[in-house]
Every structure is written in C-alpha cells, then in structure tokens.
Amino acid sequence: MDRPKSYHMNKTRNTLHETIRAQSVELLKQHLAAAIDLHAQTKQAHWNVRGPNFIAIHELFNRVSEQVETYSDMLAERAGGLGGVAQGTIQVATKNSFLVPYDLGLADESQHVFAVAGSLAAFGQSVREASVTAAKFGDADTSDLFTEMSRGIDQQLWFVESHVAPSA
C-alpha cells in the first residue's frame, strides 16, 4: 500500500524547517526512482551490447552504471539525513521513474549508445532543474547535491556520446 505524500518525517536535529525537509525528500525520492531506473538501463545496455567496439562500450556502460549507482546512494542518504524514508525498491522505481522505458530489443551498439545517451540527458536535465527548485525553497545542500550530480551526469553523457561518429 502506498503512503500518502505527506507521510510522517523521522525526528532529526537537522535545523532545516520540516516543511523544507519534506519538500527536499519528495524531490530526492523522485530522482532516486529515476536513478535506479537509469542504473538498470545502463546495465541492460552493458549486458546486451554487440558490435565491433563491443569491449570499449561494454566497459563504458559498466562504468556509467557504477556512477549512477553512486548517485542513487547519495540521493537516498540525503533523504534519510533529512528525516525522510528512501524508497528504493524496484517496484517503486518502476512506478515513479520519469525516464522513457528502455527498449529491451536493442542489440546494436549504436542503438544502445543512442538510448543510454537519451536517458542520461533526460536525467541530467531533471537534476539541473531540481537544483534550482531546492535552492528556491531554501535547501542549499540538496541543491548542491543535485548540482554535483548534474556535472557528473554531463561527463557520463559526454563519454557515451563520444562513441557516435561525428557528422560530416
């Protein structure tokens, strides 16, 4: 059974007002669901990529998935530190992720690169927006966390997109 959005916050000595903490927890939970989905998408690509550049792209997708998994931990731990409850099950992630579902029929390396790049770009845009949102409601630390993630996701996107042949 799903809990309502206004569920009870755990007690903490964190000095942010409870309203700000609750807003941050909701923002963090949205992105935790998407980060778990993004991690699974990059592992799907890692396991199933085929093509002449297999080993390079296979290893790249694994490194991207590890970085995204680190972001999942950061999101969940910040939510917990604010008195919230991290909701990191596959069921919650599937229900709440804002990412486009990954096409399970992909095998060609260029298709996987395109799909992973699209998911990274969507997640990157959302964490940039979340950084602004958190700053507006008064949580500079959560804003900073999202900014840090944005820089990292942009770097991962660059690595993935570097496997696309330049246009003439």
Secondary structure by P-SEA (a helix, b strand, c coil): cccccccccccccccccaaaaaaaaaaaaaaaaaaaaaaaaaaaaaacccccaaaaaaaaaaaaaaaaaaaaaaaaaaaaaacccccccaaaaaacccccccccccccaaaaaaaaaaaaaaaaaaaaaaaaaaaaaccaaaaaaaaaaaaaaaaaaaaaaccccccc
